[in-house]
Amino acid sequence: MALRLTNTMTRKQEELKPIDDNRVRMYTCGPTVHDFAHIGNYRTYMFEDLLRRFLKYKGYEVIQVMNLTDVDDKTIRKSREQGITLDEYTEKYKKAFFEDIDMLRIERAEHYPAATEHVSEMVEMIKTLVKKGLAYEVEGNYYFSISKFNDYGKLSHIDLEGLKPGARVAADEYEKESISDFALWKAWDENDGDVYWETDLGKGRPGWHLECSVMSMKYLGETFDIHTGGVDNIFPHHENEIAQSEGATGKPFANLWLHSEHLIVDGRKMAKSLNNFYTLREVMEKGFSAVAVRYALLSTHYRQQLNFTFERIAAAANALERYIDFYNNLSDYKGGQSSGKAEKYIEKMLTGFETSLDDDLNISAALAEVFDFIRDINRLKAENKLSDDERIRALDALKKVDTVLDFLPRDDEGIDAEIEALIQKRAEAKKQRNFTEADKIRDDLLQKGIILEDTPSGTKWKRKI
């Protein structure tokens, strides 16, 4: 089957038809590095990771660009409050972002352009828009004239009847009620401190919306395959991106627009004022692993609201334990007499997994196929009706889908020398029948996130999920 995705522009499922045959060029709106990213941000990045990995699963080459917004109203205000340079302020949160995505196993994009490194290209785009009559200057500020772009509103499907001619908005973020000409370039004022560029447009800095237009087209071309983000990006950010980009080039900007729904917490909007605002680090401090958070964020369809609860992460951890235990136990199984059923179960899972994700990334159905497979193969194993060849094919099938899911332990997630020494010390204590000491070491290891299992073939360890 072909991959079909829901295009926000048309509100319909459409077949992915890459411009360059087997290569998919994709832009994903990245973080504004003014603070630690929260779990709502990572819900969107996780959906984009699923899309990226599934495209590769289907054999596509993926060129992904994710921007780093390191100059905007928030970053400037907060760096000035702390009395440090903009670069010093944002560097901390850039570093934290990459640490977080690595913990969550979100694959790295091919390009992470920073806005501050592309100001000259932004100035050139503004000059092009001015020449085409789509932008104008007021006291050193440059604005995009949305009334001059006939297709403005086609992504968000907004009604422009209430638009006041000449109304302007300088803020980077605003609501639909404030629809106005938006800032492409902001002339320097005292609130910007030492954050400015001396350019042909004067002394100032770019507007947020312009940054993504310039960086996406620089690395992906004037028209590319997929643009993604959260639903909160649809207006004004993505609407403004389209106007700038298509106004400058006269060409379609992106062929498919995909947006993930909001993450809510315990049924309510996440907000610091409600004391339900969490970063990844705060969730992990409560004893959950990053891979459990990955499962929890991944397992709801991207176009459905995700209700984040700690009960949900606990359930994700239980599902992961079943998944990982299946793989480990099957790896140790010696094989029995074939019943002839295993191949059917393997084929059903692989076909169902891909067919489900071809249907607008229906991850719930895809995971159901995987866990049905685990149940069926476990039953054959329990009855000793799974041959060694079938066991190997079943393991290979799980490893194949895990290139998309990425739940299995990694080769570099071994134990350090200290943990290894404690496991050996416990083995010696058991040999000497010092069960009190053995139990104490088991408990100490559990506190360190290591679970020991005594089996007929010896003691095995696994990480707490």
Secondary structure by P-SEA (a helix, b strand, c coil): ccbbbbbcccccccccccccccbbbbbbbcccccccccaaaaaaaaaaaaaaaaaaaaccccbbbbbbccccaaaaaaaaaacccccccaaaaaaaaaaaaaaaccccccccccccccaaaaaaaaaaaaaaccccccccbbbbcccccccccccccccccccccccccccccccccccccccccccccccccccccccccccccccaaaaaaaaaaacccccccbbbbcccccccaaaaaaaaaaaacccccccbbbbbbbbbcccccccccccccccaaaaaaacccaaaaaaaaccccccccccccaaaaaaaaaaaaaaaaaaaaaaacccccccccaaaaaaaaaaaaaaaaacccaaaaaaaaaaaaaaaaaaaaaaccccaaaaaaaaaaaaaaaaaacccccccccccaaaaaaaaaaaaaaaacaaaaaaaaaaaaaaacbbbbbccccbbbbccc
